[in-house]
Amino acid sequence: MTKNDKPKLRDVARLAGVSLGSASRALSNPDQVKPATLAKVDAAVRQLQYVMDGAARALALRRTYSLAAIFPTLNNPIYADSIQALQHRLNECGYQLIIASHEYDRDRELSSVRNFIERGVEGVFLVGTDHDPAVFELLHRSQRPYVLMWSVDDCRDHCAVGFSNVRGGELIADHVLALGHRDVAILTGQRQYNERARYRIEGVRKRFARLGVEVPENRIVEQPFSLEGGRAGFEQVLAMQPRPTALICTTDLLALGACEQAKRRQVNVPADMTITGFDDISFSAIASPSLTSVSIPIFEIGRISADTLIAQIEGIAVDQVTELDIALIVRESSERIEPRQV
């Protein structure tokens, strides 16, 4: 079929036996059309396999009903769940979601924001609160509303839906301390341009400091946010002297990689070393040993973020910051130990 052979709106109207205006309203504003007319137009659309011209529709309505979400990476199952939650809610509301990732590259994120705005998206979801100021300047200049998802730490004047990463770090630290661990290491991904990792570590260090225990910088290992990063990070922790009795990981993906490497090196988790994660991805519950982690309300974040951005687009007042609860999930990978004698 050539471009000129494609069915047009007038073909739909003719087959349905309705006016061109009625066919247009049935597709653009179905609530304003009688059910019988809507059924005729729908049948004609299906028979002709008619597809609306999105550019023409956007020009006529001055709306695209498309939103963009830019994630740090797509290499983490937690973000896949987040995309699913967002997409489900947006589809219910008649919006389409476009996805990109920047792999912790600020220039790439700024470029994605600019490209999405040029394509006519009506709003943007960003992950976290640490972004190049140029991103916010561009969004404000183009009058595009946005929502920062996942973090409420240091959100300042921005609209944010998420949880406190400091609080998450404190939950893990309280658990590890209650088990008697004092000599710990932290395995994290990139901290630069990533407030989520930084604040989780801050929460851990704050709780240890309350007991007069320092977690020094040389006990913090930075590796890529991946299973391989977890394996490599565990090797670095294993070489520390004295060896830590607990390893606190800032994501489950790192923790699962560390647990796998522990098996390879015949280090028993948790008898020889407690390992904890953060995010509570689905694999964590079925791992062996199952992983102690911090559960975050992924689907609630997605639903509320979608509702918040749509409300902004439609001129409805929204809460500036929505902070959601998180919870510690204790599983097999953490175990009590008697404090070392000094």
Residue, then its C-alpha position, 0 to 999 in steps of 0.5 A: m500500500t502506498k501513502n496515497d492508498k492509506p485509508k483516510l478519515r473521509d473513507v471512515a465517514r463514508l463507510a460508517g454512513v456519518s458526516l466527516g465531522s461526526a467521524s472526527r468527533a468520534l475519534s477525538n472526543p468519543d464522549q461527545v458522540k452518540p453510542a450508535t454513531l460511535a459504534k459505526v465509526d469504530a466498526a469502519v475503523r476496524q474494517l479499514q484498519y484506519v490509523m489516525d495521523g498523530a501529527a495532524r491530530a496533535l496540531a488540531l487539538r494542540r495536545t499530544y497526550s504523550l509523556a516522557a520518562i527518563f531513567p538512569t538505566l534500564n539495566n535494573p529490574i526495579y526500573a522495569d517495574s516502575i515503567q510498568a506502573l507508570q504505563h498502566r496508570l497513564n494508559e488508563c488516563g489516555y496518555q502514552l509513555i515514551i522511555a529513555s535512559h541516560e546511564y548516569d550521563r548528565d549530557r545525555e539526560l539533557s539531550s533526552v529532555r530537549n529531544f522529548i520537548e521538541r517531539g511535543v511531550e506534555g510533561v516529563f518524569l525524572v528519577g531522583t533529585d540530582h540533575d543538571p540545573a540546565v534540565f530544570e531551566l529547559l523544562h521551565r522555559s518550555q513550560r513543561p511540568y515534571v515530576l521527580m520520582w523515587s526521592v524526596d531527599d533534597c527536592r527543594d522547590h521541585c514536585a516530587v513523589g517518592f521516599s526518603n533514602v536517608r530513612g532507608g539507610e537508617l532502617i538497614a543500619d538499625h537492623v545490622l546494628a541490632l544483630g551485633h555488627r560493628d565492622v561493616a563495609i558498604l557496596t554502592g554504585q556511582r555516587q556522583y549525580n546520584e543522590r539516592a546512593r549518597y543519601r542511603i549511605e548517609g543514613v547508614r553512617k548516621r546511625f553507626a555514628r550514634l553509637g560512636v562507630e565510624v564507617p570510613e571512606n576506605r570501607i565504601v566500595e564503588q562499582p557499577f550498578s550490576l550483578e558483575g559490579g556486585r561480584a567485583g565489589f565483594e572481591q574488594v570487600l573480601a580483601m579488607q583487613p580485618r574482614p567486615t562481618a556485614l556488607i550493606c549494599t545500596t541496591d539489590l542487584l549489587a547484593l545479589g551479585a555479592c552473594e553469588q560471588a560469596k558462594r564461589r569463594q565459599v564464604n557462607v552468607p550469613a554465617d560468615m558475612t551478613i549481606t543486605g540490599f535495597d529495593d526488594i526486587s522480586f528476585s530477592a525473595i527467591a534468592s538463596p539465601s533470600l535477601t534482607s532488603v528495604s521494600i519501596p512502594i514501586f507501583e504506588i510511586g508510579r500511580i501517584s506520579a502519573d496522577t500528579l503530572i496529569a493534574q499539573i498538565e490540566g491545571i489542577a493544584v497538587d501537593q509539592v512533595t508526596e513522601l511514601d512509607i518504606a519497610l525493612i524486609v528481613r530474610e535469610s541473608s542477615e544474622r546475629i553476630e557477637p561484637r568483636q572484642v577490642 
